[in-house]
Amino acid sequence: MNDTIRSIATIMKDLDNILLFPHINMDGDALGSCTALCLALRQLGKHAYVMINEPVPKNLDFLECGCTTDDDSVLSDVQLSLMVDCNGMNRIAGRENAWNRGRLKGCIDHHATKAKEIRYDFSRIEPKSAAAGEIAYNIIRAMGAEITLDIANCIFAAITTDTGNFQHSNTTSRSHEIAGHLYKIEGFNSKVISALIYDRRSKEAIKLESEVIAGLDFYAGGKLAVGKVTQKLLKENGCTMDEADGIIQKIMSIEGVEGGCLFKETEQNVRASLRGRTYANMAKAASVFGGGGHVLAAGCTFTDMDLEQAEKALIPVLIETVSSPENK
Ligand SMILES: [Mn+2]
């Protein structure tokens, strides 16, 4: 059962020391939502930090706002650990110690796939929200905090990144309404934020993207497109994996593609980012391999397979997924 925005705001207003947890491979929604909440809590006189254990992607550096830390012991008495934009322990891997320090555990998320291993003291999971940033915005308002320019920037970044700049089918009137409120904040300029997020790609990243696109494989009569970011490609182009962000969107812009898959070969494992256009249930496909996400945007990780084995395992499932329009 979901707790109400009001009750969550009431609980949080009563606490002084709070840690916020974005998911691993943080994106604009995870970090933007955490930082917005962190800034609002600080404004209300609380001690709050965003707990991370990986570098912030370069194009999201403006979302840190002095809130992030990797120091487990940053607060002496943690009253609440709050998971944001995710809901399972595997999504905050490496930060279990910090998480466990919270006397209360909370969660706000918009992913329908729900982890069972945690008992939250409060949680709100809204699969219909385009971004966790929409939930964060409502909690910030309900706590009575002022939407400052920094908070507005964070919320806008959260929503624009998770909606593919308001283009994905998860975009709702509420996404636009919240963005509309942000436009009223003095100094707010969506163009500036969009440029920070989308227009700072390196020449190397563009070259990497063009090589991945050139190497795409198509299946099911062109309905499925599969790309690969290998360690070799990264090294040849002098790129890191976070510079592959955005390639999956490019794949999905190809006419006739219903399902897109981008394999990412990391040092430790093989990840697959999955996207559907209209009917392909990618969350279901991902769940076959222990992954999850949204119907049209999901992912899974292969820890015991190399890239070739992961392809052999996943592609037949994806062909089936894009070939069955009833796969909603
Ligand atoms: Mn999200």
Residues whose N, C-alpha, C, O or C-beta is under 5 A from the ligand:
A	BS01	MN	D29 D85 A131 A132 D162
